Amino acid sequence: MTTATATIEPARARAVLSNQDFKLLQDAVLFYLKAHEDDPISSKYSSLYHRLGSASRR
């Protein structure tokens, strides 16, 4: 007697953020950058700003 084993495939991944969300986040980061230009951490926010821009173009 053989028993069949069912394989359950994982559900397809869904996008968490839309392209519009990336644009909104990029605008918010730009606003922060303009308000905190002298902050030493602003270079990290600048990198985030550019990564968000490249993500929204996909």
PQR file with spaces between the fields and no chain letter, atoms N, CA, C, O and H, PARSE charges and radii, in Angstrom:
ATOM       1  N    MET     1       0.851   -1.189    0.000 -0.4000 1.5000
ATOM       2  CA   MET     1       0.000    0.000    0.000 -0.0000 2.0000
ATOM       3  C    MET     1       0.895    1.250    0.000  0.5500 1.7000
ATOM       4  O    MET     1       1.795    1.371    0.830 -0.5500 1.4000
ATOM       5  N    THR     2       0.650    2.142   -0.900 -0.4000 1.5000
ATOM       6  CA   THR     2       1.425    3.374   -1.014 -0.0000 2.0000
ATOM       7  C    THR     2       0.591    4.557   -0.539  0.5500 1.7000
ATOM       8  O    THR     2      -0.613    4.636   -0.782 -0.5500 1.4000
ATOM       9  H    THR     2      -0.082    2.043   -1.575  0.4000 1.0000
ATOM      10  N    THR     3       1.252    5.453    0.129 -0.4000 1.5000
ATOM      11  CA   THR     3       0.569    6.677    0.561 -0.0000 2.0000
ATOM      12  C    THR     3       1.162    7.845   -0.200  0.5500 1.7000
ATOM      13  O    THR     3       2.380    7.978   -0.313 -0.5500 1.4000
ATOM      14  H    THR     3       2.231    5.389    0.327  0.4000 1.0000
ATOM      15  N    ALA     4       0.324    8.653   -0.697 -0.4000 1.5000
ATOM      16  CA   ALA     4       0.761    9.839   -1.437 -0.0000 2.0000
ATOM      17  C    ALA     4       1.008   10.968   -0.448  0.5500 1.7000
ATOM      18  O    ALA     4       0.194   11.230    0.437 -0.5500 1.4000
ATOM      19  H    ALA     4      -0.666    8.545   -0.605  0.4000 1.0000
ATOM      20  N    THR     5       2.118   11.615   -0.612 -0.4000 1.5000
ATOM      21  CA   THR     5       2.409   12.771    0.242 -0.0000 2.0000
ATOM      22  C    THR     5       2.172   14.034   -0.569  0.5500 1.7000
ATOM      23  O    THR     5       2.715   14.208   -1.660 -0.5500 1.4000
ATOM      24  H    THR     5       2.779   11.403   -1.331  0.4000 1.0000
ATOM      25  N    ALA     6       1.372   14.882   -0.027 -0.4000 1.5000
ATOM      26  CA   ALA     6       1.067   16.144   -0.707 -0.0000 2.0000
ATOM      27  C    ALA     6       2.130   17.167   -0.355  0.5500 1.7000
ATOM      28  O    ALA     6       2.473   17.350    0.813 -0.5500 1.4000
ATOM      29  H    ALA     6       0.930   14.741    0.859  0.4000 1.0000
ATOM      30  N    THR     7       2.643   17.825   -1.369 -0.4000 1.5000
ATOM      31  CA   THR     7       3.594   18.911   -1.125 -0.0000 2.0000
ATOM      32  C    THR     7       2.832   20.226   -1.208  0.5500 1.7000
ATOM      33  O    THR     7       2.108   20.502   -2.165 -0.5500 1.4000
ATOM      34  H    THR     7       2.365   17.677   -2.318  0.4000 1.0000
ATOM      35  N    ILE     8       3.020   20.997   -0.198 -0.4000 1.5000
ATOM      36  CA   ILE     8       2.344   22.292   -0.135 -0.0000 2.0000
ATOM      37  C    ILE     8       3.330   23.354   -0.589  0.5500 1.7000
ATOM      38  O    ILE     8       4.394   23.528    0.005 -0.5500 1.4000
ATOM      39  H    ILE     8       3.608   20.772    0.579  0.4000 1.0000
ATOM      40  N    GLU     9       2.968   24.050   -1.633 -0.4000 1.5000
ATOM      41  CA   GLU     9       3.824   25.120   -2.136 -0.0000 2.0000
ATOM      42  C    GLU     9       3.537   26.399   -1.369  0.5500 1.7000
ATOM      43  O    GLU     9       2.384   26.696   -1.056 -0.5500 1.4000
ATOM      44  H    GLU     9       2.103   23.909   -2.116  0.4000 1.0000
ATOM      45  N    PRO    10       4.582   27.155   -1.067 -0.5600 1.5000
ATOM      46  CA   PRO    10       4.358   28.421   -0.355  0.2800 2.0000
ATOM      47  C    PRO    10       3.563   29.394   -1.216  0.5500 1.7000
ATOM      48  O    PRO    10       3.624   29.370   -2.445 -0.5500 1.4000
ATOM      49  N    ALA    11       2.827   30.237   -0.539 -0.4000 1.5000
ATOM      50  CA   ALA    11       2.051   31.254   -1.257 -0.0000 2.0000
ATOM      51  C    ALA    11       3.008   32.207   -1.966  0.5500 1.7000
ATOM      52  O    ALA    11       4.121   32.452   -1.502 -0.5500 1.4000
ATOM      53  H    ALA    11       2.777   30.257    0.460  0.4000 1.0000
ATOM      54  N    ARG    12       2.566   32.726   -3.069 -0.4000 1.5000
ATOM      55  CA   ARG    12       3.378   33.669   -3.841 -0.0000 2.0000
ATOM      56  C    ARG    12       3.583   34.954   -3.039  0.5500 1.7000
ATOM      57  O    ARG    12       2.648   35.474   -2.430 -0.5500 1.4000
ATOM      58  H    ARG    12       1.662   32.528   -3.447  0.4000 1.0000
ATOM      59  N    ALA    13       4.802   35.449   -3.049 -0.4000 1.5000
ATOM      60  CA   ALA    13       5.126   36.673   -2.313 -0.0000 2.0000
ATOM      61  C    ALA    13       4.418   37.867   -2.939  0.5500 1.7000
ATOM      62  O    ALA    13       4.345   37.994   -4.162 -0.5500 1.4000
ATOM      63  H    ALA    13       5.561   35.026   -3.544  0.4000 1.0000
ATOM      64  N    ARG    14       3.905   38.725   -2.096 -0.4000 1.5000
ATOM      65  CA   ARG    14       3.251   39.948   -2.575 -0.0000 2.0000
ATOM      66  C    ARG    14       4.112   41.146   -2.202  0.5500 1.7000
ATOM      67  O    ARG    14       4.802   41.139   -1.183 -0.5500 1.4000
ATOM      68  H    ARG    14       3.964   38.622   -1.103  0.4000 1.0000
ATOM      69  N    ALA    15       4.064   42.161   -3.031 -0.4000 1.5000
ATOM      70  CA   ALA    15       4.808   43.391   -2.748 -0.0000 2.0000
ATOM      71  C    ALA    15       4.205   44.078   -1.527  0.5500 1.7000
ATOM      72  O    ALA    15       2.986   44.165   -1.385 -0.5500 1.4000
ATOM      73  H    ALA    15       3.504   42.167   -3.859  0.4000 1.0000
ATOM      74  N    VAL    16       5.063   44.555   -0.668 -0.4000 1.5000
ATOM      75  CA   VAL    16       4.605   45.249    0.532 -0.0000 2.0000
ATOM      76  C    VAL    16       4.382   46.727    0.240  0.5500 1.7000
ATOM      77  O    VAL    16       3.449   47.340    0.760 -0.5500 1.4000
ATOM      78  H    VAL    16       6.054   44.485   -0.784  0.4000 1.0000
ATOM      79  N    LEU    17       5.243   47.289   -0.591 -0.4000 1.5000
ATOM      80  CA   LEU    17       5.158   48.706   -0.926 -0.0000 2.0000
ATOM      81  C    LEU    17       4.910   48.878   -2.424  0.5500 1.7000
ATOM      82  O    LEU    17       5.433   48.127   -3.247 -0.5500 1.4000
ATOM      83  H    LEU    17       6.001   46.792   -1.013  0.4000 1.0000
ATOM      84  N    SER    18       4.118   49.862   -2.749 -0.4000 1.5000
ATOM      85  CA   SER    18       3.877   50.166   -4.161 -0.0000 2.0000
ATOM      86  C    SER    18       4.910   51.188   -4.637  0.5500 1.7000
ATOM      87  O    SER    18       5.658   51.752   -3.838 -0.5500 1.4000
ATOM      88  H    SER    18       3.693   50.472   -2.081  0.4000 1.0000
ATOM      89  N    ASN    19       4.938   51.413   -5.935 -0.4000 1.5000
ATOM      90  CA   ASN    19       5.846   52.429   -6.494 -0.0000 2.0000
ATOM      91  C    ASN    19       5.515   53.806   -5.933  0.5500 1.7000
ATOM      92  O    ASN    19       6.413   54.613   -5.697 -0.5500 1.4000
ATOM      93  H    ASN    19       4.331   50.955   -6.585  0.4000 1.0000
ATOM      94  N    GLN    20       4.235   54.075   -5.720 -0.4000 1.5000
ATOM      95  CA   GLN    20       3.832   55.358   -5.126 -0.0000 2.0000
ATOM      96  C    GLN    20       4.386   55.501   -3.714  0.5500 1.7000
ATOM      97  O    GLN    20       4.785   56.593   -3.311 -0.5500 1.4000
ATOM      98  H    GLN    20       3.505   53.419   -5.911  0.4000 1.0000
ATOM      99  N    ASP    21       4.413   54.409   -2.965 -0.4000 1.5000
ATOM     100  CA   ASP    21       4.951   54.439   -1.599 -0.0000 2.0000
ATOM     101  C    ASP    21       6.418   54.833   -1.608  0.5500 1.7000
ATOM     102  O    ASP    21       6.857   55.621   -0.770 -0.5500 1.4000
ATOM     103  H    ASP    21       4.089   53.521   -3.292  0.4000 1.0000
ATOM     104  N    PHE    22       7.187   54.280   -2.565 -0.4000 1.5000
ATOM     105  CA   PHE    22       8.597   54.620   -2.644 -0.0000 2.0000
ATOM     106  C    PHE    22       8.777   56.114   -2.920  0.5500 1.7000
ATOM     107  O    PHE    22       9.666   56.750   -2.354 -0.5500 1.4000
ATOM     108  H    PHE    22       6.830   53.640   -3.246  0.4000 1.0000
ATOM     109  N    LYS    23       7.942   56.665   -3.778 -0.4000 1.5000
ATOM     110  CA   LYS    23       8.028   58.102   -4.092 -0.0000 2.0000
ATOM     111  C    LYS    23       7.689   58.937   -2.858  0.5500 1.7000
ATOM     112  O    LYS    23       8.357   59.934   -2.583 -0.5500 1.4000
ATOM     113  H    LYS    23       7.220   56.149   -4.238  0.4000 1.0000
ATOM     114  N    LEU    24       6.656   58.538   -2.114 -0.4000 1.5000
ATOM     115  CA   LEU    24       6.293   59.266   -0.892 -0.0000 2.0000
ATOM     116  C    LEU    24       7.415   59.206    0.144  0.5500 1.7000
ATOM     117  O    LEU    24       7.739   60.209    0.780 -0.5500 1.4000
ATOM     118  H    LEU    24       6.113   57.729   -2.338  0.4000 1.0000
ATOM     119  N    LEU    25       7.998   58.031    0.304 -0.4000 1.5000
ATOM     120  CA   LEU    25       9.111   57.896    1.255 -0.0000 2.0000
ATOM     121  C    LEU    25      10.314   58.719    0.813  0.5500 1.7000
ATOM     122  O    LEU    25      10.998   59.324    1.639 -0.5500 1.4000
ATOM     123  H    LEU    25       7.735   57.216   -0.212  0.4000 1.0000
ATOM     124  N    GLN    26      10.567   58.738   -0.489 -0.4000 1.5000
ATOM     125  CA   GLN    26      11.684   59.528   -1.003 -0.0000 2.0000
ATOM     126  C    GLN    26      11.447   61.015   -0.745  0.5500 1.7000
ATOM     127  O    GLN    26      12.377   61.733   -0.378 -0.5500 1.4000
ATOM     128  H    GLN    26      10.011   58.247   -1.160  0.4000 1.0000
ATOM     129  N    ASP    27      10.226   61.478   -0.929 -0.4000 1.5000
ATOM     130  CA   ASP    27       9.902   62.886   -0.652 -0.0000 2.0000
ATOM     131  C    ASP    27      10.074   63.209    0.829  0.5500 1.7000
ATOM     132  O    ASP    27      10.568   64.281    1.178 -0.5500 1.4000
ATOM     133  H    ASP    27       9.470   60.894   -1.227  0.4000 1.0000
ATOM     134  N    ALA    28       9.667   62.282    1.702 -0.4000 1.5000
ATOM     135  CA   ALA    28       9.807   62.497    3.148 -0.0000 2.0000
ATOM     136  C    ALA    28      11.278   62.549    3.547  0.5500 1.7000
ATOM     137  O    ALA    28      11.669   63.376    4.371 -0.5500 1.4000
ATOM     138  H    ALA    28       9.266   61.411    1.418  0.4000 1.0000
ATOM     139  N    VAL    29      12.089   61.675    2.971 -0.4000 1.5000
ATOM     140  CA   VAL    29      13.527   61.677    3.277 -0.0000 2.0000
ATOM     141  C    VAL    29      14.173   62.958    2.763  0.5500 1.7000
ATOM     142  O    VAL    29      15.034   63.526    3.435 -0.5500 1.4000
ATOM     143  H    VAL    29      11.772   61.004    2.302  0.4000 1.0000
ATOM     144  N    LEU    30      13.769   63.421    1.582 -0.4000 1.5000
ATOM     145  CA   LEU    30      14.305   64.675    1.053 -0.0000 2.0000
ATOM     146  C    LEU    30      13.946   65.848    1.967  0.5500 1.7000
ATOM     147  O    LEU    30      14.777   66.724    2.206 -0.5500 1.4000
ATOM     148  H    LEU    30      13.069   62.960    1.036  0.4000 1.0000
ATOM     149  N    PHE    31      12.727   65.866    2.473 -0.4000 1.5000
ATOM     150  CA   PHE    31      12.308   66.907    3.410 -0.0000 2.0000
ATOM     151  C    PHE    31      13.201   66.883    4.645  0.5500 1.7000
ATOM     152  O    PHE    31      13.647   67.930    5.116 -0.5500 1.4000
ATOM     153  H    PHE    31      12.052   65.154    2.279  0.4000 1.0000
ATOM     154  N    TYR    32      13.461   65.683    5.169 -0.4000 1.5000
ATOM     155  CA   TYR    32      14.332   65.541    6.342 -0.0000 2.0000
ATOM     156  C    TYR    32      15.744   66.040    6.018  0.5500 1.7000
ATOM     157  O    TYR    32      16.351   66.757    6.812 -0.5500 1.4000
ATOM     158  H    TYR    32      13.099   64.833    4.787  0.4000 1.0000
ATOM     159  N    LEU    33      16.257   65.657    4.852 -0.4000 1.5000
ATOM     160  CA   LEU    33      17.609   66.069    4.479 -0.0000 2.0000
ATOM     161  C    LEU    33      17.752   67.583    4.424  0.5500 1.7000
ATOM     162  O    LEU    33      18.748   68.135    4.890 -0.5500 1.4000
ATOM     163  H    LEU    33      15.763   65.074    4.206  0.4000 1.0000
ATOM     164  N    LYS    34      16.759   68.249    3.857 -0.4000 1.5000
ATOM     165  CA   LYS    34      16.812   69.708    3.762 -0.0000 2.0000
ATOM     166  C    LYS    34      16.760   70.361    5.130  0.5500 1.7000
ATOM     167  O    LYS    34      17.378   71.405    5.342 -0.5500 1.4000
ATOM     168  H    LYS    34      15.950   67.800    3.479  0.4000 1.0000
ATOM     169  N    ALA    35      16.030   69.760    6.062 -0.4000 1.5000
ATOM     170  CA   ALA    35      15.890   70.333    7.404 -0.0000 2.0000
ATOM     171  C    ALA    35      17.087   70.024    8.302  0.5500 1.7000
ATOM     172  O    ALA    35      17.318   70.725    9.287 -0.5500 1.4000
ATOM     173  H    ALA    35      15.528   68.912    5.890  0.4000 1.0000
ATOM     174  N    HIS    36      17.849   68.980    7.970 -0.4000 1.5000
ATOM     175  CA   HIS    36      18.952   68.541    8.837 -0.0000 2.0000
ATOM     176  C    HIS    36      20.260   68.392    8.054  0.5500 1.7000
ATOM     177  O    HIS    36      20.961   67.389    8.189 -0.5500 1.4000
ATOM     178  H    HIS    36      17.662   68.410    7.170  0.4000 1.0000
ATOM     179  N    GLU    37      20.572   69.379    7.251 -0.4000 1.5000
ATOM     180  CA   GLU    37      21.765   69.303    6.397 -0.0000 2.0000
ATOM     181  C    GLU    37      23.063   69.134    7.180  0.5500 1.7000
ATOM     182  O    GLU    37      23.985   68.471    6.705 -0.5500 1.4000
ATOM     183  H    GLU    37      20.003   70.193    7.141  0.4000 1.0000
ATOM     184  N    ASP    38      23.150   69.716    8.358 -0.4000 1.5000
ATOM     185  CA   ASP    38      24.397   69.684    9.128 -0.0000 2.0000
ATOM     186  C    ASP    38      24.523   68.462   10.024  0.5500 1.7000
ATOM     187  O    ASP    38      25.553   68.282   10.673 -0.5500 1.4000
ATOM     188  H    ASP    38      22.401   70.255    8.744  0.4000 1.0000
ATOM     189  N    ASP    39      23.510   67.627   10.072 -0.4000 1.5000
ATOM     190  CA   ASP    39      23.522   66.442   10.919 -0.0000 2.0000
ATOM     191  C    ASP    39      24.483   65.400   10.338  0.5500 1.7000
ATOM     192  O    ASP    39      24.421   65.102    9.146 -0.5500 1.4000
ATOM     193  H    ASP    39      22.673   67.773    9.545  0.4000 1.0000
ATOM     194  N    PRO    40      25.366   64.848   11.167 -0.5600 1.5000
ATOM     195  CA   PRO    40      26.329   63.866   10.645  0.2800 2.0000
ATOM     196  C    PRO    40      25.667   62.610   10.043  0.5500 1.7000
ATOM     197  O    PRO    40      26.243   61.973    9.162 -0.5500 1.4000
ATOM     198  N    ILE    41      24.495   62.264   10.502 -0.4000 1.5000
ATOM     199  CA   ILE    41      23.808   61.070   10.001 -0.0000 2.0000
ATOM     200  C    ILE    41      23.140   61.324    8.650  0.5500 1.7000
ATOM     201  O    ILE    41      22.620   60.398    8.028 -0.5500 1.4000
ATOM     202  H    ILE    41      24.027   62.781   11.219  0.4000 1.0000
ATOM     203  N    SER    42      23.155   62.573    8.201 -0.4000 1.5000
ATOM     204  CA   SER    42      22.459   62.908    6.949 -0.0000 2.0000
ATOM     205  C    SER    42      23.028   62.157    5.745  0.5500 1.7000
ATOM     206  O    SER    42      22.317   61.967    4.759 -0.5500 1.4000
ATOM     207  H    SER    42      23.577   63.325    8.706  0.4000 1.0000
ATOM     208  N    SER    43      24.279   61.730    5.798 -0.4000 1.5000
ATOM     209  CA   SER    43      24.844   60.969    4.676 -0.0000 2.0000
ATOM     210  C    SER    43      24.126   59.623    4.520  0.5500 1.7000
ATOM     211  O    SER    43      23.964   59.130    3.404 -0.5500 1.4000
ATOM     212  H    SER    43      24.857   61.885    6.599  0.4000 1.0000
ATOM     213  N    LYS    44      23.701   59.038    5.630 -0.4000 1.5000
ATOM     214  CA   LYS    44      22.949   57.777    5.559 -0.0000 2.0000
ATOM     215  C    LYS    44      21.568   58.015    4.951  0.5500 1.7000
ATOM     216  O    LYS    44      21.064   57.190    4.187 -0.5500 1.4000
ATOM     217  H    LYS    44      23.833   59.438    6.537  0.4000 1.0000
ATOM     218  N    TYR    45      20.967   59.142    5.295 -0.4000 1.5000
ATOM     219  CA   TYR    45      19.667   59.484    4.718 -0.0000 2.0000
ATOM     220  C    TYR    45      19.794   59.811    3.235  0.5500 1.7000
ATOM     221  O    TYR    45      18.886   59.538    2.450 -0.5500 1.4000
ATOM     222  H    TYR    45      21.376   59.812    5.915  0.4000 1.0000
ATOM     223  N    SER    46      20.914   60.392    2.862 -0.4000 1.5000
ATOM     224  CA   SER    46      21.150   60.684    1.458 -0.0000 2.0000
ATOM     225  C    SER    46      21.247   59.386    0.649  0.5500 1.7000
ATOM     226  O    SER    46      20.710   59.293   -0.455 -0.5500 1.4000
ATOM     227  H    SER    46      21.652   60.614    3.500  0.4000 1.0000
ATOM     228  N    SER    47      21.928   58.402    1.200 -0.4000 1.5000
ATOM     229  CA   SER    47      22.020   57.096    0.536 -0.0000 2.0000
ATOM     230  C    SER    47      20.649   56.453    0.429  0.5500 1.7000
ATOM     231  O    SER    47      20.307   55.875   -0.603 -0.5500 1.4000
ATOM     232  H    SER    47      22.365   58.478    2.096  0.4000 1.0000
ATOM     233  N    LEU    48      19.865   56.551    1.489 -0.4000 1.5000
ATOM     234  CA   LEU    48      18.509   56.007    1.475 -0.0000 2.0000
ATOM     235  C    LEU    48      17.670   56.696    0.405  0.5500 1.7000
ATOM     236  O    LEU    48      16.907   56.048   -0.311 -0.5500 1.4000
ATOM     237  H    LEU    48      20.143   57.020    2.327  0.4000 1.0000
ATOM     238  N    TYR    49      17.817   57.996    0.304 -0.4000 1.5000
ATOM     239  CA   TYR    49      17.082   58.763   -0.706 -0.0000 2.0000
ATOM     240  C    TYR    49      17.363   58.228   -2.110  0.5500 1.7000
ATOM     241  O    TYR    49      16.442   58.044   -2.906 -0.5500 1.4000
ATOM     242  H    TYR    49      18.438   58.522    0.885  0.4000 1.0000
ATOM     243  N    HIS    50      18.628   57.982   -2.404 -0.4000 1.5000
ATOM     244  CA   HIS    50      18.995   57.501   -3.731 -0.0000 2.0000
ATOM     245  C    HIS    50      18.527   56.059   -3.959  0.5500 1.7000
ATOM     246  O    HIS    50      18.104   55.708   -5.060 -0.5500 1.4000
ATOM     247  H    HIS    50      19.376   58.131   -1.758  0.4000 1.0000
ATOM     248  N    ARG    51      18.605   55.232   -2.920 -0.4000 1.5000
ATOM     249  CA   ARG    51      18.108   53.852   -3.066 -0.0000 2.0000
ATOM     250  C    ARG    51      16.614   53.831   -3.311  0.5500 1.7000
ATOM     251  O    ARG    51      16.127   53.027   -4.106 -0.5500 1.4000
ATOM     252  H    ARG    51      18.949   55.517   -2.025  0.4000 1.0000
ATOM     253  N    LEU    52      15.882   54.698   -2.643 -0.4000 1.5000
ATOM     254  CA   LEU    52      14.434   54.771   -2.862 -0.0000 2.0000
ATOM     255  C    LEU    52      14.136   55.211   -4.285  0.5500 1.7000
ATOM     256  O    LEU    52      13.184   54.730   -4.901 -0.5500 1.4000
ATOM     257  H    LEU    52      16.277   55.351   -1.997  0.4000 1.0000
ATOM     258  N    GLY    53      14.936   56.115   -4.805 -0.4000 1.5000
ATOM     259  CA   GLY    53      14.730   56.576   -6.185 -0.0000 2.0000
ATOM     260  C    GLY    53      14.960   55.475   -7.190  0.5500 1.7000
ATOM     261  O    GLY    53      14.222   55.355   -8.169 -0.5500 1.4000
ATOM     262  H    GLY    53      15.709   56.506   -4.305  0.4000 1.0000
ATOM     263  N    SER    54      15.976   54.671   -6.956 -0.4000 1.5000
ATOM     264  CA   SER    54      16.229   53.575   -7.903 -0.0000 2.0000
ATOM     265  C    SER    54      15.182   52.477   -7.761  0.5500 1.7000
ATOM     266  O    SER    54      14.878   51.793   -8.738 -0.5500 1.4000
ATOM     267  H    SER    54      16.575   54.768   -6.161  0.4000 1.0000
ATOM     268  N    ALA    55      14.629   52.296   -6.577 -0.4000 1.5000
ATOM     269  CA   ALA    55      13.594   51.267   -6.364 -0.0000 2.0000
ATOM     270  C    ALA    55      12.288   51.686   -7.028  0.5500 1.7000
ATOM     271  O    ALA    55      11.549   50.833   -7.521 -0.5500 1.4000
ATOM     272  H    ALA    55      14.875   52.852   -5.784  0.4000 1.0000
ATOM     273  N    SER    56      11.992   52.975   -7.048 -0.4000 1.5000
ATOM     274  CA   SER    56      10.727   53.419   -7.619 -0.0000 2.0000
ATOM     275  C    SER    56      10.730   53.374   -9.152  0.5500 1.7000
ATOM     276  O    SER    56       9.670   53.398   -9.778 -0.5500 1.4000
ATOM     277  H    SER    56      12.592   53.668   -6.648  0.4000 1.0000
ATOM     278  N    ARG    57      11.918   53.308   -9.750 -0.4000 1.5000
ATOM     279  CA   ARG    57      12.013   53.254  -11.209 -0.0000 2.0000
ATOM     280  C    ARG    57      11.856   51.833  -11.757  0.5500 1.7000
ATOM     281  O    ARG    57      11.775   51.648  -12.971 -0.5500 1.4000
ATOM     282  H    ARG    57      12.779   53.288   -9.242  0.4000 1.0000
ATOM     283  N    ARG    58      11.813   50.847  -10.894 -0.4000 1.5000
ATOM     284  CA   ARG    58      11.689   49.448  -11.341 -0.0000 2.0000
ATOM     285  C    ARG    58      10.318   49.124  -11.799  0.5500 1.7000
ATOM     286  O    ARG    58      10.054   47.993  -12.205 -0.5500 1.4000
ATOM     287  H    ARG    58      11.878   50.997   -9.907  0.4000 1.0000
